[in-house]
């Protein structure tokens, strides 16, 4: 095992302090390494807390801290941009036994992660009601910041009640549109079939084909255009 591998494993609490050349007695070196390991854990926990405030509000500060320590042990950062830390968190929560009684919690985490992805996505011109006709020929695709989630639980309602969004506190399970056409991230309930339409557009299908067979194609298209969730560049 290389020194780098030993060092990372030690920071994650999965191995003893790495055998590195040091100028301190072993006990002092171990104490210093323990302080550094704790600082890393505190920093990563703070990053999770900043990224998933609604999840923390739902489970409480102390439980979230303990849960975060469990998560970061097996999921160190893969990206130097800490604003993106926590990508696997929603999936991890699905298998975390202590929260099995909160089936909406993984989807709340998914909402919060998707909001961050939308926030940091690149800017792009949006298709508007006025430019829709001329945009069709250029190939319409989802905006880089646009995402559509299909929620099995009342996760949007749980998120809204803990995020200052009273307009969504009664939201039912279903599809949710998240995007950022300009400066602000938008989140709203979406008509059934929006996610499938998104998938078709992402695969290069024409708008007409993507909307074909949907229960209410007019509502889907209106929702997407109104939210600024479409751009051009499909061909």
N, C-alpha and C positions, 0 to 999 in steps of 0.2 A: 504494500500500500504506500503510495507516495505521500510526502509531507502534506501536500495540498489536500489530498483525500482524507488523511488523518485529521487535519485541521478542521475541515468542514464537518466531518462526523463528530468531532469533539464539540463543536459549536452547537450541533443539533442534539447533544446529549446522548448520542448513540455509541460513544466510545470514550476512552480515557483521554486525558490531555495528550496531544501529539508529542512524540519524542523529538523535540527541536533543540538546536543549540541555544542555550540560554545562559545568562550571566547572574541568575538568582538561585538561591537554594531551592530544592524541589517544592517544599511547602509554600514558599512565597510565590513561586512560579504558578503553582496550582491555584493559589488564591487569586492571583492576577488574571489567570485564564478564566476562572469562574466569574469574575466581575465582567470580563469582556463578553462571555457567553450570555450572561444575564442581560447585558446592554443590548445585545443583538435580539434576544427574545422580546425585550420591552419595545424595541423599535419596530419589530415586525408586528407585534400585537397592536401597537398604536396605528400602524398602517392599515391593519384589518379593521380596527375600530373606526377609522376615518372613512373607510370604503363601504362599511356595512352598518351604518348607524341605526337603521330600522331593525336589523337582526339583533343588535345589542339591546335596543329598547324592548324587544319582545322577550328576551331571555334574562335581562338584567346584567349589570356591570360585572359582578363577580363571576357569574356563570360564563359570560362571554370571554372573560380573561382566561379562565381555565380551559374553555373550549378552544380558544385561539392557540394556547400553548400546545395542545394536542395536534392541531392542524399544522402549525409551523414546523413541528418536529419532522414530519414527512413531506412537507412542501416548502422547501427553501425557495427564495426568489429565483426566477429564471430570466428576469429582465432587470436591467439597472434602473429602469423607471419605476419607482415604487408606487406611483399612482395607478399602475396596472396590476399591483400585487393582489392575489386572491382569486385568480381565474378559476381554479379547481374547487373553490370553497363550496359552491352550491352543490356540486356533485358529491363532494366529501360529506356534506351534511346528510345526504340521503342514506348513508351507511353509518352514521354516528348514532349509536344506540340510545344515548341519553336524551335525544330529541325526537325519538320515534313517535312520541305522542303529539308532536307539532308538525303534521304533514305539510303545512303551508310554508314552513321555515326555509327549506331549500329553494322554493320558488321565489320567496322574498329576496333571498340572496342573489338569485339569478336576475331579478329585476334591478337590484342595486348595481350588480356588475355590468349589466347591459347599459344602464344609465351612464356609467363611467366610460364605457367603450364609445358610446355616442358622443360624449363630451369631448373625447380626444381624437375623434375621427377627423379626417381631412375635410376642408371646406370644398364645396362643389355647387355649381349653379343648379337650381331646382326647377322642375317643371311646374308651371303655374297653370291656372285655368285659361289664361290668355295665350300661353305658348303650347298648350297640349296638342293642338292639331298639327302644328309644324314640327313638334318633337317626335311624333310617331315615326316619321320617316328616318330619323336619326338613330332609332333604337332606344327604347326606354328601359332603364334598369333601376334597381333600388339605389337610393343615395348612400354613399359610404357610411353615413352615420345612422342609417335606418335599420331597425331590427323589428321583427314581429315574433312575439312569444305566444305560445299556447299554454295557458295555465289550467291545471286540473283542479286547483283549490282556489279558495278566496284570498289568494296571496296579494292581489292588487289592493283589495280592501284592507288587509292587515298592514301592507306597506303604507297606504294612504293615511291610516289612522295614526301612524307613527312618523309621518313625514310632513305634516302640515298641509295635507291635500284633502280637505273635507268634501270636495267635489267628487272624489273617487271612493269615499269611505263605504259606499254601498255597492261597489263594483262586484259583479258575479264572476265565477270562473268563466274563462273564455280566452279570446285573443286580445293581445295588447300590442299597440304600436308605440315604439320608442324611436325618436329621431332628433336631429339638431340641424334644421335647415339653415339657421343663421347663428345668432349668439346664444340662444337659449335652448336647452334640452326640453323636448316635449314628450309627454306620456299620455296616452288616451286609450280607452277601450276601442276595439276595432271589430268590424263585422266578421262573421264566420266566413272563412275562405280567404282572408287577407294573407295569412301565412303561406298558404298554397300558391297564391298569386305571386307573392314575393319569390318563392322558390322557382317558379316557372320563369319569371323575369330574370332571375340570377343566372339561369341556364341558357339565356339568350332567346327565349321564346318571345314572339310578338305580343304586344299588349292585348290585342284582340283574342289571341289564343290563350293567354294566361287567364283572361277573365271568362272564357267560355265554360259554360256548365256551372258557374257559381250561382248560389241561390239568389244573390242580389248584387250583380256586378256593378250597378250604378252606385250603390252605397260604398262598395269597396273602393272604386276609383275615386269617388268624391272624398273619402277618408284619406287616401294616399296623397291626392293632390292638395287638399286643404292643409295637411300636415307638412307638406314640402318633403315627402319621403321618396320622391322620384327624381331622377336626373337622366341625361342622355349619354350615349356612348356605347350602346349595345351592338353597334355594327360600324 
